[in-house]
Amino acid sequence: MSQLLLRADAGPQIGMGHVMRCLALAEPWLQVGSVVTLLTTAPAPALRARAESLGVSLRELSAAPGSPGDAAETIALAQSLRASWLVLDGYHFDADFQRAVKTAGLRLLVFDDTAHAAHYSADFILNQNLGVTAALYPHRDPTTRILLGPRFVQMRSEFTRAAPQTSTTRLSSLAPTGGEGRGEGASHIPRLLITLGGSDPDNVTAQVLSVLHTIPNLAADVILGPANPHADALRAAISHLPSPISIQINPPNLPALMSRADLAICAGGTTAWELSFLGIPMLVLVLAENQRTNAERLAQTGAAIHTSLPSLAADLRALLADAQRRAEMSARARTLVDGLGPFRAWLRMNEDSLHLRPATADDCRRVWEWANDPAVRAVSFTSESIPWEQHVTWFTRKLADANTRLWIAERGAPPLGQVRFDLDGTTATISVSLDATRRGKNLGALLIWSACQQLLRESAVETIHALIKPDNTASIRAFEKAWFEPAGQTEVKGCAALRFELKRSAAEA
């Protein structure tokens, strides 16, 4: 059983973002039965409860964060757990810390936002922000790989459950979430969401609330993180405001609260990605210098307005009066984040954990049984069971076909599935099936991704196609996790089919 060790801290000064995105990354590991441990400093009760609710074991660090003692303690715990990977998230994990980890022989992923370290020794650097390029990391080991952009945003499953984002639903859900999209009319009272991170040490929330004195006919939900020390003062402040305002501390139904907002005032950190995913127009404040670039780039996409406290009242009034602009911002925000970032990072970290071998005659019956599984037949373009004699003829022909790659996937015993590529020049069409006992654990996406990587290494194929029935949402989701993009519709054996494709340039990015 694989082990993942997360090393991140949270608190009034640094907020909750580092830990929360680590916990988002933990979720696909937990789904496949991995053991996940979080090593952190002085965990607050809310953080402990969050980790425990996910099934993440929590350990408390005794050394000073970022110190040589921290590195030694982290390495010792990783070695005692026999961790497959160590994840670091925080600005105090510098070049020396990373070097110590790699010298100890551990595999390392580093979350990064600002290229703060003088040198990077990690196996992967993950920077989920807009507009970043590899040029931001000139000082890194030759073997360090970089995962860049909002497609790697670490979105917690409570958000993806609230807004399913398969391609078919995403393309039809670009109507605005707030405003006109919810039946805005003369009697509609706009609803504002105010959320400024897990701690807000400078109590910027109070300054935002003071703006509401000048704006009538507005309802608001104020979300405070578990590390926010200003709750009592803020409750006193809202008692003097003319608008109905509620204060929620670490609410369990955060996606629902966000989804009912017509617009939001937020900081430029993790919350901005959550609001983008849900399609909520944003006024973004910069509360820390490391948020500035992201706030500016969000504004450039049209998904947000980068504002400041002196400009906030005017920007808020203008956006409240412009339902069409809010609708456009909502649609643009939804295009930025698809919610699959944790799975994509998990795929990259585990892409070498499968063994793919060419099928042999000994695999004939196993492949037939997989193909005749009732769940497989139900989503195939021909639903009838396949006779044994017909399968033997087909299987023998495929083994001898120079334009077919038929591989058996192994990850322990027994084999977990098969993947087939039918090649036609520089294109290939993929077909895949999993053993019934291995479904529902992200292994389908892992098999797709790993097999495509191997095919691209071993052939001149430039584009891989997948054809999927529109109601086969599990397969659609698996291919999306593996970087396949929607590429239109077609027909297969008289049935409607969605076409997805993976280009070499995307797979190698």
Secondary structure, 3 states (H helix, E strand, C coil): CCEEEEEECCECCCECHHHHHHHHHHHHHHHCCCEEEEEECCCCHHHHHHHHHHCCEEEECCCCCCCHHHHHHHHHHHHHHCCCEEEEECCCCCHHHHHHHHHCCCCEEEECCCCCCCCECCCEEEECCCCCCHHHCCCECCCCEEEECHHHCCCCHHHHHHCCCCHHHHHCCCCCCCHHHHCCCCCCCCEEEEECCCCCCCCHHHHHHHHHHHCCCCEEEEEECCCCCCHHHHHHHHCCCCCCEEEEECCCCHHHHHHCCCEEEEECCHHHHHHHHHCCCEEEECCCHHHHHHHHHHHHHCCEEECCCCCHHHHHHHHHCCHHHHHHHHHHHHCCCCCCHHHHHHHHHHCCCCEEEECCHHHHHHHHHHHCCHHHHHCCCCCCCCCHHHHHHHHHHHHHCCCEEEEEEECCCCCCEEEEEEEECCEEEEEEEECHHHCCCCHHHHHHHHHHHHHHHHCCCCEEEEEECCCCHHHHHHHHHCCCEEEEEEEECCEEEEEEEEEHHHHCC
